Amino acid sequence: MKTLKIHPLKINFEIAVSPVLKLPRFVYLFVIEGTNIHFIDTGVASAIIQIEFFLKTINQNITSVKNIFLTHSHPDHIGTAKLIQQESHCSVYAPKDEIEWIINPELQSQQRPVPGFNNLVSGPVTVNHILNNGQIIQLEKNISVKIISTPGHSAGSTSFYFKEQNVLFCGDSILLPGELPIFENIKDYLNSLDKIKVLNPHVLYSSWDEPRYENEITEIIDKSRAYILGIQKAAIKVSKNFEETNSIDFCKAVLSELGQNESLANPLLIKSFRACL
């Protein structure tokens, strides 16, 4: 059996928050190199060039990809999935609560308007396998993946635990201090942090962070929890001055309370701050 290798690829991109403000962002996707090539998430649509270049460096190409595992449905995770699937005819695995937006990104764009959405996603993806919490998938010999539900960031956000290697891919389930808070349910988010902490993997691969090892993992989870609780405290404090919290003004006020740029206010942040109330 070929030794398992995990290759984190950092994908840089921009979100046009307004005609004059472009927000630099990044996301990690992961190339799993065993006997076959497997992906954890796929970055934004423009990442296809970087992906193709990287695969050449390990003497592979897009047609070598056998499986794609999607942690959730947001555009920076499903962006190149259609392009990879078209070329490789690979199987796509996705959480059941995320499938609707993966197979119909236009619906996602309508229900969750992200600036420049159509530039981030290459199109609809065929989901071949629906993932459920606790399910175990035998990927290759001595490579099994346990499906772990870690909602909060989104309703169906899911982590992938590679048991034999004791590594966990957690998607956007850990919010780093200072990062823009994007989540749908704060209670679920905090519970998911606890679940990851108890699992105690040797290596943690997050979409928003460099790989973390052993004691670093507990530290970053504790910092994430403190940051989220701080956001909740700020949202509750600011809400006392607003009769209506479903507004850009409320969002700007919370951002100001957190010491962040008010010009970043958008519908996604409004939703996150309201989830704190």
DAGI-V378706 format. One record per residue. N is the residue number from 1. RES is the residue in three letters. PHI is phi as a letter, one per 20 degrees, with the letter a starting at -180 (* if undefined). Layout:
# DAGI-V378706
n->N res->RES phi->PHI
n->N res->RES phi->PHI
This chain:
# DAGI-V378706
n->1 res->MET phi->*
n->2 res->LYS phi->f
n->3 res->THR phi->f
n->4 res->LEU phi->f
n->5 res->LYS phi->c
n->6 res->ILE phi->d
n->7 res->HIS phi->d
n->8 res->PRO phi->f
n->9 res->LEU phi->d
n->10 res->LYS phi->e
n->11 res->ILE phi->d
n->12 res->ASN phi->e
n->13 res->PHE phi->b
n->14 res->GLU phi->c
n->15 res->ILE phi->d
n->16 res->ALA phi->f
n->17 res->VAL phi->f
n->18 res->SER phi->b
n->19 res->PRO phi->g
n->20 res->VAL phi->d
n->21 res->LEU phi->c
n->22 res->LYS phi->d
n->23 res->LEU phi->e
n->24 res->PRO phi->f
n->25 res->ARG phi->c
n->26 res->PHE phi->b
n->27 res->VAL phi->b
n->28 res->TYR phi->e
n->29 res->LEU phi->d
n->30 res->PHE phi->c
n->31 res->VAL phi->d
n->32 res->ILE phi->e
n->33 res->GLU phi->d
n->34 res->GLY phi->c
n->35 res->THR phi->f
n->36 res->ASN phi->d
n->37 res->ILE phi->d
n->38 res->HIS phi->c
n->39 res->PHE phi->d
n->40 res->ILE phi->d
n->41 res->ASP phi->m
n->42 res->THR phi->c
n->43 res->GLY phi->m
n->44 res->VAL phi->e
n->45 res->ALA phi->g
n->46 res->SER phi->f
n->47 res->ALA phi->f
n->48 res->ILE phi->g
n->49 res->ILE phi->f
n->50 res->GLN phi->f
n->51 res->ILE phi->f
n->52 res->GLU phi->f
n->53 res->PHE phi->f
n->54 res->PHE phi->f
n->55 res->LEU phi->g
n->56 res->LYS phi->f
n->57 res->THR phi->f
n->58 res->ILE phi->d
n->59 res->ASN phi->l
n->60 res->GLN phi->c
n->61 res->ASN phi->b
n->62 res->ILE phi->g
n->63 res->THR phi->f
n->64 res->SER phi->e
n->65 res->VAL phi->f
n->66 res->LYS phi->e
n->67 res->ASN phi->b
n->68 res->ILE phi->c
n->69 res->PHE phi->d
n->70 res->LEU phi->d
n->71 res->THR phi->f
n->72 res->HIS phi->a
n->73 res->SER phi->d
n->74 res->HIS phi->f
n->75 res->PRO phi->g
n->76 res->ASP phi->f
n->77 res->HIS phi->d
n->78 res->ILE phi->d
n->79 res->GLY phi->g
n->80 res->THR phi->d
n->81 res->ALA phi->g
n->82 res->LYS phi->f
n->83 res->LEU phi->f
n->84 res->ILE phi->f
n->85 res->GLN phi->f
n->86 res->GLN phi->f
n->87 res->GLU phi->e
n->88 res->SER phi->d
n->89 res->HIS phi->l
n->90 res->CYS phi->f
n->91 res->SER phi->e
n->92 res->VAL phi->d
n->93 res->TYR phi->d
n->94 res->ALA phi->b
n->95 res->PRO phi->f
n->96 res->LYS phi->f
n->97 res->ASP phi->f
n->98 res->GLU phi->d
n->99 res->ILE phi->f
n->100 res->GLU phi->g
n->101 res->TRP phi->f
n->102 res->ILE phi->f
n->103 res->ILE phi->e
n->104 res->ASN phi->c
n->105 res->PRO phi->f
n->106 res->GLU phi->f
n->107 res->LEU phi->f
n->108 res->GLN phi->f
n->109 res->SER phi->f
n->110 res->GLN phi->f
n->111 res->GLN phi->e
n->112 res->ARG phi->c
n->113 res->PRO phi->f
n->114 res->VAL phi->d
n->115 res->PRO phi->g
n->116 res->GLY phi->m
n->117 res->PHE phi->g
n->118 res->ASN phi->f
n->119 res->ASN phi->e
n->120 res->LEU phi->e
n->121 res->VAL phi->c
n->122 res->SER phi->e
n->123 res->GLY phi->q
n->124 res->PRO phi->f
n->125 res->VAL phi->c
n->126 res->THR phi->e
n->127 res->VAL phi->e
n->128 res->ASN phi->e
n->129 res->HIS phi->c
n->130 res->ILE phi->e
n->131 res->LEU phi->e
n->132 res->ASN phi->c
n->133 res->ASN phi->g
n->134 res->GLY phi->n
n->135 res->GLN phi->f
n->136 res->ILE phi->d
n->137 res->ILE phi->d
n->138 res->GLN phi->e
n->139 res->LEU phi->f
n->140 res->GLU phi->b
n->141 res->LYS phi->f
n->142 res->ASN phi->m
n->143 res->ILE phi->c
n->144 res->SER phi->d
n->145 res->VAL phi->d
n->146 res->LYS phi->e
n->147 res->ILE phi->e
n->148 res->ILE phi->c
n->149 res->SER phi->f
n->150 res->THR phi->c
n->151 res->PRO phi->f
n->152 res->GLY phi->p
n->153 res->HIS phi->f
n->154 res->SER phi->b
n->155 res->ALA phi->f
n->156 res->GLY phi->d
n->157 res->SER phi->g
n->158 res->THR phi->c
n->159 res->SER phi->d
n->160 res->PHE phi->c
n->161 res->TYR phi->d
n->162 res->PHE phi->e
n->163 res->LYS phi->f
n->164 res->GLU phi->f
n->165 res->GLN phi->e
n->166 res->ASN phi->l
n->167 res->VAL phi->c
n->168 res->LEU phi->c
n->169 res->PHE phi->d
n->170 res->CYS phi->d
n->171 res->GLY phi->l
n->172 res->ASP phi->d
n->173 res->SER phi->e
n->174 res->ILE phi->c
n->175 res->LEU phi->e
n->176 res->LEU phi->f
n->177 res->PRO phi->g
n->178 res->GLY phi->n
n->179 res->GLU phi->f
n->180 res->LEU phi->f
n->181 res->PRO phi->f
n->182 res->ILE phi->c
n->183 res->PHE phi->b
n->184 res->GLU phi->d
n->185 res->ASN phi->b
n->186 res->ILE phi->f
n->187 res->LYS phi->f
n->188 res->ASP phi->f
n->189 res->TYR phi->f
n->190 res->LEU phi->f
n->191 res->ASN phi->f
n->192 res->SER phi->f
n->193 res->LEU phi->f
n->194 res->ASP phi->f
n->195 res->LYS phi->f
n->196 res->ILE phi->f
n->197 res->LYS phi->f
n->198 res->VAL phi->f
n->199 res->LEU phi->f
n->200 res->ASN phi->l
n->201 res->PRO phi->f
n->202 res->HIS phi->f
n->203 res->VAL phi->c
n->204 res->LEU phi->d
n->205 res->TYR phi->d
n->206 res->SER phi->d
n->207 res->SER phi->f
n->208 res->TRP phi->d
n->209 res->ASP phi->b
n->210 res->GLU phi->f
n->211 res->PRO phi->g
n->212 res->ARG phi->d
n->213 res->TYR phi->c
n->214 res->GLU phi->l
n->215 res->ASN phi->f
n->216 res->GLU phi->f
n->217 res->ILE phi->f
n->218 res->THR phi->g
n->219 res->GLU phi->f
n->220 res->ILE phi->f
n->221 res->ILE phi->f
n->222 res->ASP phi->f
n->223 res->LYS phi->f
n->224 res->SER phi->f
n->225 res->ARG phi->g
n->226 res->ALA phi->f
n->227 res->TYR phi->f
n->228 res->ILE phi->f
n->229 res->LEU phi->f
n->230 res->GLY phi->f
n->231 res->ILE phi->f
n->232 res->GLN phi->f
n->233 res->LYS phi->f
n->234 res->ALA phi->f
n->235 res->ALA phi->f
n->236 res->ILE phi->f
n->237 res->LYS phi->f
n->238 res->VAL phi->f
n->239 res->SER phi->f
n->240 res->LYS phi->f
n->241 res->ASN phi->e
n->242 res->PHE phi->c
n->243 res->GLU phi->f
n->244 res->GLU phi->c
n->245 res->THR phi->e
n->246 res->ASN phi->e
n->247 res->SER phi->b
n->248 res->ILE phi->f
n->249 res->ASP phi->f
n->250 res->PHE phi->f
n->251 res->CYS phi->f
n->252 res->LYS phi->f
n->253 res->ALA phi->f
n->254 res->VAL phi->f
n->255 res->LEU phi->g
n->256 res->SER phi->f
n->257 res->GLU phi->f
n->258 res->LEU phi->e
n->259 res->GLY phi->m
n->260 res->GLN phi->d
n->261 res->ASN phi->f
n->262 res->GLU phi->f
n->263 res->SER phi->f
n->264 res->LEU phi->e
n->265 res->ALA phi->g
n->266 res->ASN phi->b
n->267 res->PRO phi->g
n->268 res->LEU phi->f
n->269 res->LEU phi->f
n->270 res->ILE phi->g
n->271 res->LYS phi->f
n->272 res->SER phi->f
n->273 res->PHE phi->f
n->274 res->ARG phi->f
n->275 res->ALA phi->f
n->276 res->CYS phi->e
n->277 res->LEU phi->e
